[in-house]
Amino acid sequence: MPRKHRALRRREPLLGDILRESPEAAAVLAKHGVQVCSGCLVTLNSTPEKAAAYHAVPDPKAFARDLKRAVGRRR
């Protein structure tokens, strides 16, 4: 049986998925300097942790915390 690619076994959601489910999370991204434009496939197809690194977020822990709070309000 062929091995599955690591990306297919991912458990952490991608930012694109998060924004589709919780559009209000876009305010958290803006607050922390994570720019998302319609053509930015790198950011939309990244985990929050990687997007924070790409955009040099000064406090990645605060970014993750704020994002979880924003998404949690919808559930």
N, C-alpha and C positions, 0 to 999 in steps of 0.2 A: 504494500500500500504506500503511495507517495506521501512524503512528509508535507504538512501544511506550512505555508509561508508564515513567518512570525506575525506579519501584519494581519493575517486572517484570524489569528488567535488573540488579538488585542482585546483587552477588557476595558481600557480607559476610552471614553468617547472622544471623538474628534470635535474640534471647535465648530465645524460646519453642522454637525449633528446637534450640538448643544444650542446653536443659534436657531436652527429650524424648530426645535422643541420649545425654546425659551428665548424669543426675540429680545426680551428686555435685558438679557445678558450682554447685549451689545454695549450698554452703558458702562458695564464693568470693564469691558475690554478698552473702551475709550479712556476711562478713568486711569487705567494703568499703562496707557501708551501703546496698546496693541492695535495697530491699524489693520482694518479689514476692508478691502475694496472688492468689488465683484470679480475682478480678475486675479485676486491673490489666492491662488490655489494652494500655495505653500502653507499659509496660515490656516485656511479652512480645512485642510487635510492633515493638520497637526494636532497632537494632543495639547491640552492647555500648558503643560510643562515645557514642551518644545517651543510652542509659540511664545511663551514668556522669554525663553532664551534667545530666539530669533530677534525679538523686539527689545532686548536688553531691559526687561522690566526690573526696576530697582529692588522691589520686594516681592519675589515670586510666591512666597508663602501667603502674603496678604492678597495677592492676585487670586490664588487658588481658593482661599477662604471666601473672598467676596464673590467669586464665581459660583461656588457651592451654595452660598446663601441665596444668590439670585435665582439659580436653577431650582433650589429647594422650595421656593415660594410657589412654584407652579405645581408641585406634586402634592 
